[in-house]
Amino acid sequence: MTLLDLLASYAGAWVVERGNDPCLASALITFPDGRRLIVLERTYREGIRMIQAPTDEEISRMKGTHVWELWGSDRAEIVDGAV
């Protein structure tokens, strides 16, 4: 089970958009109450970070070629031991 599967199953979240970087998987998910979250996962090295309540600029970066800026962002929280 992936983190996105877990959020979909237990929190009713759904994936709205996915990024296109082959080394840094990213997804914008939305919850039933309207909250949004960007999930970032390094595919060649384990590690997951999340950005809560992403701004429109952060969402644009996730969709474009600047997704690595999100990984290094001060707002990207490390998820440790959650999965």
KOLGU-4560 file (N, C-alpha, C; in nm, 3 decimals, padded with zeros to 5 digits):
<recs>
<n_xx: 00.085 n_yy: -00.118 n_zz: 00.000 ca_xx: 00.000 ca_yy: 00.000 ca_zz: 00.000 c_xx: 00.090 c_yy: 00.124 c_zz: 00.000 mol: A seq: 1 type: MET>
<n_xx: 00.061 n_yy: 00.216 n_zz: -00.089 ca_xx: 00.137 ca_yy: 00.341 ca_zz: -00.094 c_xx: 00.074 c_yy: 00.443 c_zz: 00.001 mol: A seq: 2 type: THR>
<n_xx: 00.147 n_yy: 00.549 n_zz: 00.025 ca_xx: 00.094 ca_yy: 00.657 ca_zz: 00.108 c_xx: -00.033 c_yy: 00.716 c_zz: 00.046 mol: A seq: 3 type: LEU>
<n_xx: -00.035 n_yy: 00.732 n_zz: -00.086 ca_xx: -00.154 ca_yy: 00.786 ca_zz: -00.152 c_xx: -00.272 c_yy: 00.690 c_zz: -00.137 mol: A seq: 4 type: LEU>
<n_xx: -00.247 n_yy: 00.559 n_zz: -00.146 ca_xx: -00.354 ca_yy: 00.460 ca_zz: -00.124 c_xx: -00.409 c_yy: 00.471 c_zz: 00.017 mol: A seq: 5 type: ASP>
<n_xx: -00.319 n_yy: 00.486 n_zz: 00.114 ca_xx: -00.359 ca_yy: 00.499 ca_zz: 00.253 c_xx: -00.447 c_yy: 00.621 c_zz: 00.274 mol: A seq: 6 type: LEU>
<n_xx: -00.406 n_yy: 00.735 n_zz: 00.219 ca_xx: -00.485 ca_yy: 00.857 ca_zz: 00.234 c_xx: -00.620 c_yy: 00.846 c_zz: 00.165 mol: A seq: 7 type: LEU>
<n_xx: -00.623 n_yy: 00.779 n_zz: 00.051 ca_xx: -00.750 ca_yy: 00.760 ca_zz: -00.021 c_xx: -00.843 c_yy: 00.668 c_zz: 00.059 mol: A seq: 8 type: ALA>
<n_xx: -00.788 n_yy: 00.560 n_zz: 00.113 ca_xx: -00.870 ca_yy: 00.462 ca_zz: 00.184 c_xx: -00.924 c_yy: 00.513 c_zz: 00.318 mol: A seq: 9 type: SER>
<n_xx: -00.839 n_yy: 00.582 n_zz: 00.392 ca_xx: -00.877 ca_yy: 00.620 ca_zz: 00.528 c_xx: -00.919 c_yy: 00.764 c_zz: 00.546 mol: A seq: 10 type: TYR>
<n_xx: -00.887 n_yy: 00.848 n_zz: 00.451 ca_xx: -00.921 ca_yy: 00.990 ca_zz: 00.467 c_xx: -01.005 c_yy: 01.043 c_zz: 00.351 mol: A seq: 11 type: ALA>
<n_xx: -01.039 n_yy: 00.957 n_zz: 00.255 ca_xx: -01.122 ca_yy: 01.000 ca_zz: 00.143 c_xx: -01.053 c_yy: 01.095 c_zz: 00.047 mol: A seq: 12 type: GLY>
<n_xx: -00.920 n_yy: 01.096 n_zz: 00.048 ca_xx: -00.846 ca_yy: 01.187 ca_zz: -00.040 c_xx: -00.844 c_yy: 01.134 c_zz: -00.183 mol: A seq: 13 type: ALA>
<n_xx: -00.823 n_yy: 01.225 n_zz: -00.279 ca_xx: -00.808 ca_yy: 01.182 ca_zz: -00.417 c_xx: -00.698 c_yy: 01.264 c_zz: -00.484 mol: A seq: 14 type: TRP>
<n_xx: -00.631 n_yy: 01.200 n_zz: -00.579 ca_xx: -00.522 ca_yy: 01.265 ca_zz: -00.651 c_xx: -00.580 c_yy: 01.356 c_zz: -00.757 mol: A seq: 15 type: VAL>
<n_xx: -00.542 n_yy: 01.483 n_zz: -00.753 ca_xx: -00.590 ca_yy: 01.583 ca_zz: -00.848 c_xx: -00.492 c_yy: 01.598 c_zz: -00.964 mol: A seq: 16 type: VAL>
<n_xx: -00.365 n_yy: 01.593 n_zz: -00.934 ca_xx: -00.260 ca_yy: 01.618 ca_zz: -01.033 c_xx: -00.135 c_yy: 01.543 c_zz: -00.993 mol: A seq: 17 type: GLU>
<n_xx: -00.059 n_yy: 01.497 n_zz: -01.091 ca_xx: 00.071 ca_yy: 01.432 ca_zz: -01.066 c_xx: 00.179 c_yy: 01.508 c_zz: -01.141 mol: A seq: 18 type: ARG>
<n_xx: 00.297 n_yy: 01.514 n_zz: -01.079 ca_xx: 00.412 ca_yy: 01.576 ca_zz: -01.144 c_xx: 00.473 c_yy: 01.481 c_zz: -01.246 mol: A seq: 19 type: GLY>
<n_xx: 00.574 n_yy: 01.527 n_zz: -01.320 ca_xx: 00.628 ca_yy: 01.444 ca_zz: -01.427 c_xx: 00.779 c_yy: 01.426 c_zz: -01.420 mol: A seq: 20 type: ASN>
<n_xx: 00.840 n_yy: 01.446 n_zz: -01.303 ca_xx: 00.984 ca_yy: 01.425 ca_zz: -01.288 c_xx: 01.009 c_yy: 01.277 c_zz: -01.260 mol: A seq: 21 type: ASP>
<n_xx: 01.100 n_yy: 01.211 n_zz: -01.336 ca_xx: 01.122 ca_yy: 01.068 ca_zz: -01.318 c_xx: 01.192 c_yy: 01.032 c_zz: -01.187 mol: A seq: 22 type: PRO>
<n_xx: 01.260 n_yy: 01.126 n_zz: -01.122 ca_xx: 01.334 ca_yy: 01.097 ca_zz: -00.999 c_xx: 01.267 c_yy: 01.150 c_zz: -00.873 mol: A seq: 23 type: CYS>
<n_xx: 01.166 n_yy: 01.235 n_zz: -00.890 ca_xx: 01.095 ca_yy: 01.291 ca_zz: -00.776 c_xx: 00.945 c_yy: 01.286 c_zz: -00.806 mol: A seq: 24 type: LEU>
<n_xx: 00.881 n_yy: 01.182 n_zz: -00.756 ca_xx: 00.737 ca_yy: 01.167 ca_zz: -00.776 c_xx: 00.664 c_yy: 01.273 c_zz: -00.693 mol: A seq: 25 type: ALA>
<n_xx: 00.559 n_yy: 01.328 n_zz: -00.750 ca_xx: 00.483 ca_yy: 01.430 ca_zz: -00.678 c_xx: 00.336 c_yy: 01.417 c_zz: -00.714 mol: A seq: 26 type: SER>
<n_xx: 00.253 n_yy: 01.455 n_zz: -00.617 ca_xx: 00.109 ca_yy: 01.450 ca_zz: -00.640 c_xx: 00.041 c_yy: 01.556 c_zz: -00.554 mol: A seq: 27 type: ALA>
<n_xx: -00.060 n_yy: 01.618 n_zz: -00.611 ca_xx: -00.146 ca_yy: 01.710 ca_zz: -00.538 c_xx: -00.270 c_yy: 01.632 c_zz: -00.502 mol: A seq: 28 type: LEU>
<n_xx: -00.298 n_yy: 01.623 n_zz: -00.373 ca_xx: -00.419 ca_yy: 01.551 ca_zz: -00.331 c_xx: -00.512 c_yy: 01.646 c_zz: -00.259 mol: A seq: 29 type: ILE>
<n_xx: -00.640 n_yy: 01.614 n_zz: -00.267 ca_xx: -00.743 ca_yy: 01.695 ca_zz: -00.204 c_xx: -00.827 c_yy: 01.606 c_zz: -00.113 mol: A seq: 30 type: THR>
<n_xx: -00.866 n_yy: 01.659 n_zz: 00.001 ca_xx: -00.949 ca_yy: 01.588 ca_zz: 00.097 c_xx: -01.093 c_yy: 01.635 c_zz: 00.084 mol: A seq: 31 type: PHE>
<n_xx: -01.189 n_yy: 01.557 n_zz: 00.133 ca_xx: -01.330 ca_yy: 01.595 ca_zz: 00.120 c_xx: -01.364 c_yy: 01.733 c_zz: 00.176 mol: A seq: 32 type: PRO>
<n_xx: -01.290 n_yy: 01.778 n_zz: 00.277 ca_xx: -01.321 ca_yy: 01.909 ca_zz: 00.335 c_xx: -01.254 c_yy: 02.025 c_zz: 00.260 mol: A seq: 33 type: ASP>
<n_xx: -01.186 n_yy: 01.993 n_zz: 00.147 ca_xx: -01.124 ca_yy: 02.096 ca_zz: 00.065 c_xx: -00.976 c_yy: 02.120 c_zz: 00.092 mol: A seq: 34 type: GLY>
<n_xx: -00.923 n_yy: 02.062 n_zz: 00.199 ca_xx: -00.780 ca_yy: 02.079 ca_zz: 00.226 c_xx: -00.698 c_yy: 02.013 c_zz: 00.116 mol: A seq: 35 type: ARG>
<n_xx: -00.581 n_yy: 02.073 n_zz: 00.087 ca_xx: -00.493 ca_yy: 02.018 ca_zz: -00.017 c_xx: -00.355 c_yy: 01.990 c_zz: 00.041 mol: A seq: 36 type: ARG>
<n_xx: -00.285 n_yy: 01.899 n_zz: -00.024 ca_xx: -00.155 ca_yy: 01.855 ca_zz: 00.022 c_xx: -00.072 c_yy: 01.813 c_zz: -00.098 mol: A seq: 37 type: LEU>
<n_xx: 00.054 n_yy: 01.856 n_zz: -00.103 ca_xx: 00.146 ca_yy: 01.806 ca_zz: -00.205 c_xx: 00.232 c_yy: 01.700 c_zz: -00.137 mol: A seq: 38 type: ILE>
<n_xx: 00.239 n_yy: 01.582 n_zz: -00.200 ca_xx: 00.323 ca_yy: 01.474 ca_zz: -00.151 c_xx: 00.439 c_yy: 01.458 c_zz: -00.249 mol: A seq: 39 type: VAL>
<n_xx: 00.562 n_yy: 01.456 n_zz: -00.196 ca_xx: 00.683 ca_yy: 01.441 ca_zz: -00.277 c_xx: 00.757 c_yy: 01.316 c_zz: -00.231 mol: A seq: 40 type: LEU>
<n_xx: 00.799 n_yy: 01.232 n_zz: -00.327 ca_xx: 00.873 ca_yy: 01.111 ca_zz: -00.291 c_xx: 00.991 c_yy: 01.093 c_zz: -00.386 mol: A seq: 41 type: GLU>
<n_xx: 01.110 n_yy: 01.084 n_zz: -00.330 ca_xx: 01.229 ca_yy: 01.059 ca_zz: -00.411 c_xx: 01.228 c_yy: 00.912 c_zz: -00.450 mol: A seq: 42 type: ARG>
<n_xx: 01.232 n_yy: 00.886 n_zz: -00.579 ca_xx: 01.215 ca_yy: 00.750 ca_zz: -00.629 c_xx: 01.342 c_yy: 00.668 c_zz: -00.625 mol: A seq: 43 type: THR>
<n_xx: 01.458 n_yy: 00.729 n_zz: -00.627 ca_xx: 01.582 ca_yy: 00.652 ca_zz: -00.625 c_xx: 01.642 c_yy: 00.645 c_zz: -00.486 mol: A seq: 44 type: TYR>
<n_xx: 01.585 n_yy: 00.717 n_zz: -00.392 ca_xx: 01.634 ca_yy: 00.719 ca_zz: -00.255 c_xx: 01.513 c_yy: 00.743 c_zz: -00.167 mol: A seq: 45 type: ARG>
<n_xx: 01.491 n_yy: 00.655 n_zz: -00.072 ca_xx: 01.370 ca_yy: 00.667 ca_zz: 00.007 c_xx: 01.361 c_yy: 00.801 c_zz: 00.077 mol: A seq: 46 type: GLU>
<n_xx: 01.245 n_yy: 00.857 n_zz: 00.075 ca_xx: 01.219 ca_yy: 00.982 ca_zz: 00.142 c_xx: 01.089 c_yy: 01.042 c_zz: 00.094 mol: A seq: 47 type: GLY>
<n_xx: 01.007 n_yy: 01.086 n_zz: 00.189 ca_xx: 00.878 ca_yy: 01.147 ca_zz: 00.156 c_xx: 00.869 c_yy: 01.280 c_zz: 00.231 mol: A seq: 48 type: ILE>
<n_xx: 00.823 n_yy: 01.380 n_zz: 00.161 ca_xx: 00.796 ca_yy: 01.510 ca_zz: 00.222 c_xx: 00.658 c_yy: 01.556 c_zz: 00.178 mol: A seq: 49 type: ARG>
<n_xx: 00.596 n_yy: 01.639 n_zz: 00.259 ca_xx: 00.464 ca_yy: 01.692 ca_zz: 00.229 c_xx: 00.461 c_yy: 01.842 c_zz: 00.251 mol: A seq: 50 type: MET>
<n_xx: 00.381 n_yy: 01.908 n_zz: 00.170 ca_xx: 00.356 ca_yy: 02.051 ca_zz: 00.187 c_xx: 00.206 c_yy: 02.067 c_zz: 00.210 mol: A seq: 51 type: ILE>
<n_xx: 00.172 n_yy: 02.113 n_zz: 00.329 ca_xx: 00.032 ca_yy: 02.134 ca_zz: 00.364 c_xx: -00.017 c_yy: 02.267 c_zz: 00.310 mol: A seq: 52 type: GLN>
<n_xx: -00.142 n_yy: 02.271 n_zz: 00.270 ca_xx: -00.204 ca_yy: 02.393 ca_zz: 00.218 c_xx: -00.114 c_yy: 02.462 c_zz: 00.116 mol: A seq: 53 type: ALA>
<n_xx: -00.080 n_yy: 02.393 n_zz: 00.007 ca_xx: 00.011 ca_yy: 02.452 ca_zz: -00.092 c_xx: -00.049 c_yy: 02.576 c_zz: -00.158 mol: A seq: 54 type: PRO>
<n_xx: 00.039 n_yy: 02.669 n_zz: -00.188 ca_xx: -00.003 ca_yy: 02.789 ca_zz: -00.260 c_xx: -00.020 c_yy: 02.757 c_zz: -00.408 mol: A seq: 55 type: THR>
<n_xx: -00.082 n_yy: 02.847 n_zz: -00.482 ca_xx: -00.095 ca_yy: 02.828 ca_zz: -00.627 c_xx: 00.043 c_yy: 02.821 c_zz: -00.692 mol: A seq: 56 type: ASP>
<n_xx: 00.139 n_yy: 02.898 n_zz: -00.641 ca_xx: 00.275 ca_yy: 02.897 ca_zz: -00.695 c_xx: 00.340 c_yy: 02.759 c_zz: -00.672 mol: A seq: 57 type: GLU>
<n_xx: 00.321 n_yy: 02.702 n_zz: -00.554 ca_xx: 00.378 ca_yy: 02.570 ca_zz: -00.526 c_xx: 00.315 c_yy: 02.463 c_zz: -00.614 mol: A seq: 58 type: GLU>
<n_xx: 00.187 n_yy: 02.473 n_zz: -00.638 ca_xx: 00.119 ca_yy: 02.378 ca_zz: -00.727 c_xx: 00.172 c_yy: 02.392 c_zz: -00.868 mol: A seq: 59 type: ILE>
<n_xx: 00.194 n_yy: 02.514 n_zz: -00.913 ca_xx: 00.250 ca_yy: 02.537 ca_zz: -01.046 c_xx: 00.390 c_yy: 02.478 c_zz: -01.057 mol: A seq: 60 type: SER>
<n_xx: 00.471 n_yy: 02.492 n_zz: -00.954 ca_xx: 00.606 ca_yy: 02.435 ca_zz: -00.954 c_xx: 00.599 c_yy: 02.282 c_zz: -00.959 mol: A seq: 61 type: ARG>
<n_xx: 00.504 n_yy: 02.223 n_zz: -00.889 ca_xx: 00.490 ca_yy: 02.078 ca_zz: -00.890 c_xx: 00.456 c_yy: 02.027 c_zz: -01.030 mol: A seq: 62 type: MET>
<n_xx: 00.373 n_yy: 02.099 n_zz: -01.101 ca_xx: 00.332 ca_yy: 02.060 ca_zz: -01.236 c_xx: 00.443 c_yy: 02.084 c_zz: -01.339 mol: A seq: 63 type: LYS>
<n_xx: 00.529 n_yy: 02.179 n_zz: -01.312 ca_xx: 00.631 ca_yy: 02.218 ca_zz: -01.410 c_xx: 00.765 c_yy: 02.152 c_zz: -01.384 mol: A seq: 64 type: GLY>
<n_xx: 00.869 n_yy: 02.227 n_zz: -01.413 ca_xx: 01.004 ca_yy: 02.173 ca_zz: -01.405 c_xx: 01.076 c_yy: 02.215 c_zz: -01.277 mol: A seq: 65 type: THR>
<n_xx: 01.005 n_yy: 02.274 n_zz: -01.183 ca_xx: 01.068 ca_yy: 02.326 ca_zz: -01.062 c_xx: 01.032 c_yy: 02.244 c_zz: -00.938 mol: A seq: 66 type: HIS>
<n_xx: 00.998 n_yy: 02.117 n_zz: -00.955 ca_xx: 00.954 ca_yy: 02.035 ca_zz: -00.842 c_xx: 01.066 c_yy: 02.016 c_zz: -00.739 mol: A seq: 67 type: VAL>
<n_xx: 01.192 n_yy: 02.019 n_zz: -00.783 ca_xx: 01.303 ca_yy: 02.002 ca_zz: -00.687 c_xx: 01.312 c_yy: 02.120 c_zz: -00.591 mol: A seq: 68 type: TRP>
<n_xx: 01.265 n_yy: 02.237 n_zz: -00.632 ca_xx: 01.261 ca_yy: 02.351 ca_zz: -00.541 c_xx: 01.165 c_yy: 02.323 c_zz: -00.426 mol: A seq: 69 type: GLU>
<n_xx: 01.059 n_yy: 02.249 n_zz: -00.453 ca_xx: 00.965 ca_yy: 02.212 ca_zz: -00.347 c_xx: 01.030 c_yy: 02.116 c_zz: -00.248 mol: A seq: 70 type: LEU>
<n_xx: 01.108 n_yy: 02.020 n_zz: -00.299 ca_xx: 01.174 ca_yy: 01.924 ca_zz: -00.212 c_xx: 01.263 c_yy: 01.996 c_zz: -00.110 mol: A seq: 71 type: TRP>
<n_xx: 01.331 n_yy: 02.100 n_zz: -00.153 ca_xx: 01.421 ca_yy: 02.174 ca_zz: -00.066 c_xx: 01.356 c_yy: 02.289 c_zz: 00.009 mol: A seq: 72 type: GLY>
<n_xx: 01.228 n_yy: 02.307 n_zz: -00.009 ca_xx: 01.155 ca_yy: 02.418 ca_zz: 00.052 c_xx: 01.149 c_yy: 02.404 c_zz: 00.204 mol: A seq: 73 type: SER>
<n_xx: 01.148 n_yy: 02.518 n_zz: 00.273 ca_xx: 01.130 ca_yy: 02.519 ca_zz: 00.418 c_xx: 00.992 c_yy: 02.468 c_zz: 00.458 mol: A seq: 74 type: ASP>
<n_xx: 00.897 n_yy: 02.474 n_zz: 00.367 ca_xx: 00.761 ca_yy: 02.428 ca_zz: 00.396 c_xx: 00.742 c_yy: 02.278 c_zz: 00.376 mol: A seq: 75 type: ARG>
<n_xx: 00.839 n_yy: 02.212 n_zz: 00.315 ca_xx: 00.829 ca_yy: 02.068 ca_zz: 00.290 c_xx: 00.865 c_yy: 01.993 c_zz: 00.419 mol: A seq: 76 type: ALA>
<n_xx: 00.766 n_yy: 01.928 n_zz: 00.478 ca_xx: 00.785 ca_yy: 01.855 ca_zz: 00.603 c_xx: 00.826 c_yy: 01.711 c_zz: 00.574 mol: A seq: 77 type: GLU>
<n_xx: 00.928 n_yy: 01.663 n_zz: 00.642 ca_xx: 00.973 ca_yy: 01.527 ca_zz: 00.625 c_xx: 00.873 c_yy: 01.433 c_zz: 00.695 mol: A seq: 78 type: ILE>
<n_xx: 00.834 n_yy: 01.328 n_zz: 00.622 ca_xx: 00.747 ca_yy: 01.224 ca_zz: 00.677 c_xx: 00.837 c_yy: 01.107 c_zz: 00.713 mol: A seq: 79 type: VAL>
<n_xx: 00.852 n_yy: 01.081 n_zz: 00.841 ca_xx: 00.943 ca_yy: 00.977 ca_zz: 00.885 c_xx: 00.867 c_yy: 00.869 c_zz: 00.959 mol: A seq: 80 type: ASP>
<n_xx: 00.876 n_yy: 00.748 n_zz: 00.907 ca_xx: 00.816 ca_yy: 00.634 ca_zz: 00.975 c_xx: 00.666 c_yy: 00.623 c_zz: 00.959 mol: A seq: 81 type: GLY>
<n_xx: 00.607 n_yy: 00.701 n_zz: 00.868 ca_xx: 00.461 ca_yy: 00.696 ca_zz: 00.850 c_xx: 00.419 c_yy: 00.579 c_zz: 00.765 mol: A seq: 82 type: ALA>
<n_xx: 00.508 n_yy: 00.531 n_zz: 00.678 ca_xx: 00.474 ca_yy: 00.420 ca_zz: 00.590 c_xx: 00.578 c_yy: 00.311 c_zz: 00.601 mol: A seq: 83 type: VAL>
</recs>
